[in-house]
Amino acid sequence: MSQPEAQPEAQPEARPVSAVSRRATLILTVVAISCVLLPFLFWRGTWFGLTLSEKEIRQYLEAADEPRKAQHALVQISEQMAAGEAGAKHWYPSVLELARHPLPELRVTAAWVMGQDRQEQRFHERLREMIEDPDPLVRRNAALSLAGFEDAAGRPVLLAMLRPFAVKSPYDGTLTNRLEADDLVDQGTLLARVAEPGKEEPSELRSPLPGTVARRLLSDGVKVQVGDEVMVLSPSSDHVYEALRALYLIGTLEDLEDVQRFRRPREDMPAEIAQQAELTAAEIRGRSNEPGTASQP
């Protein structure tokens, strides 16, 4: 979902079950996505419970050299938005500005916040830009927020959340792997080191995403160049679950192959993944009017 900034766990939420009607399940899914939208991507281990005054929010938003403060302010703005407070709109220009901040952790947070107001066209337009962001976590939160707008522009990003991710070297030099196959990875986990020519200390290759090491592609001592694929990560179960929920809203028949890979229980995934994959596949078929496959009320 693992991040440069530690983050708190998302709160437990009701899971859709097959006995719930298709309409009720859709409503529950929309509400769930609009409420949580991958907060685990940037909250784990961090508590932003301290209520800020309006002056403090303004100061924190301007604290570019202290990103945790800016994140704290963004979280409080999102709470104002969720509560329907009219004053929250006062902060929208700041949210839009932070969506282009050089630090990816602030862009990740801003992408999540913008998903809280699905009537704000400026947010909608900015999120469409953010699905092309160089940081994969930013792209993923933007795609999830766009699903709340019923905008399918982020579908390729959502499908990528269901697929293995190839980690590429940002350096030229000699590779030394640190992890083995099946090792768990968080965002920021050290995957390997690259000894660059002319440098005394090797450069660190850290994971941009959480997941599990599926396989190492190169042996220790191999010479790598910028852009060479070094390791393949299997997707995180959290990311899979959120992508399936978003595809429930905007998925098409073309997405079924990826969705159906998760319909059977897997040892490396919680049972809720298979349940959500089943619901998502049924909803996509029903939405596409495929005979005999729609969810039953």
Secondary structure by P-SEA (a helix, b strand, c coil): ccccbbbbcccbbbbbcccccaaaaaaaaaaaaacccccccccccccccccccaaaaaaaaaccccaaaaaaaaaaaaaaaaacccccccaaaaaaaaaacccaaaaaaaaaaaacccccaaaaaaaaaacccccaaaaaaaaaaaaaaccccaaaaaaaaabbbbbbbccccbbbbcccccccccccccccccccccccbbbbbbbcccccccccccccccccccccccccccccaaaaaaaaaaaaccccccccccccccccccccccaaaaaaaaaaaaaaaaaaccccccccc
